[in-house]
Amino acid sequence: MAGTIEVLNPRGRLHQAAIPLAPRPASLDGLRPGILENRKANAKLLLEQLVEGLRERHDLGPTALRSKNASAPAPGSVLEAFSKEADFVLVGSCD
C-alpha cells in the first residue's frame, strides 16, 4: 500500500514589524507626567511613587491620572486626554 504523508509545521510563520522607539527627551525638567493605572492592587500607588521619585531629581509639571480596565487597552478618549495633558506616560501592573 503506497501513499503520501504530508507533514504540517504547526509553528506557522513569524512576522515582526520593526517599530522604532520614541525619541528620549534631553531632560524631564518641565515635562508633565501621566499615569495610566489599570485598577490592579497597588498599581496606582507604585506609579505615583515612581513619579514622586522623578520629582526629586527633575522639575516636573502637574501629573495627569487616568484609569483603564486591566484586561483591555486604554480607550481612545484616555489616549486623547493624555495627548493634551501629559508629555510622557507611566504604565504598569501590580498584583
DAJO-V335940 format. One record per run of one state. SS is the DSSP state (alpha for helix, beta for strand, coil for the rest). FROM is the first residue (numbers start at 0). TO is the last residue. If there is no record, write none. Layout:
{{SS:FROM:TO} {SS:FROM:TO}}
//
This chain:
{{coil:0:31} {beta:32:36} {coil:37:41} {alpha:42:56} {coil:57:62} {beta:63:66} {coil:67:74} {alpha:75:84} {coil:85:86} {beta:87:90} {coil:91:94}}
//
